[in-house]
Amino acid sequence: MGTSGRWLRACIGVLVSVLALPATAEEAQTPTAKIIVLARHGHYELDPKADPKLGPGLSTLGIAQAQLLGARLAGEADFDAVRVSPLQRAQDTARVVMQSLDEPPMTTLDDLAECTPPTHRPSDTADSTPESLKACTEQLDRLFATQFKPATGQPRRELLVCHGNVIRYLTSKALGLDPKSWLAMSFGHTSLSTIRIDADGSMRLLGAGDLGHIPPNLRTGALGDPERALVVPADPN
């Protein structure tokens, strides 16, 4: 091929590339579905020696629950992102779960931290100041606005490892309920709640407080669950 032929082919290649750019860019910005899986952390015990800001880590029982959660999630579709509360019990849960998954590295998201928002039963939040209740509402509304929106380009599936109050508040908002209704829900340790956000921004709850991966005698954290521990029972004799 002569010089003019090579020049013409190069020009055609550049033209094709330029013409393709707008469609590619438009496709990358097209809203599409996102699935958010909210996982509560595992069981933990109060520890006066724990960092006052980060709180205690998982108990032995909580580690076992997180291992079962990891096995459950390993049998499902992959995640495009894993975001975790900064609190120690959530960090521990995510690290145990990630041992079973081939996923992107987990990232810490401060707005996933546990807090107490207002409720219709003020007596249940009597230990919280008006300032802390307001700050929690602002935090969780910000979290909802940034995370609970359609994906763009390709469908996404994301895992958020966080806390009971956070999950209940976000679930209330996703359902279009008054967020102050969050206390009417009760989700156990390492439970899964799944929300689908469609391309038009509408949301549907696909599952709430799912504990199918945890045997009944290892379930904790939900209303009515007894205290449990992974220990050998004492000899009754």
Secondary structure, 3 states (H helix, E strand, C coil): CCHHHHHHHHHHHHHHHHHHHHHHHHHHCCEECEEEEEEECCCECCCCCCCCCCCCCECHHHHHHHHHHHHHHHCCCCCCEEEECCCHHHHHHHHHHHCCCCCCCCEECHHHCCCCCCCCCHHHHCCCCHHHHHHHHHHHHHHHHHHCCCEECCCEEEEEEECHHHHHHHHHHHCCCCHHHHHHCCCCCCCEEEEEECCCCCEEEEEEEECCCCCHHHCCCCCCCCCCCCCCCCCCC
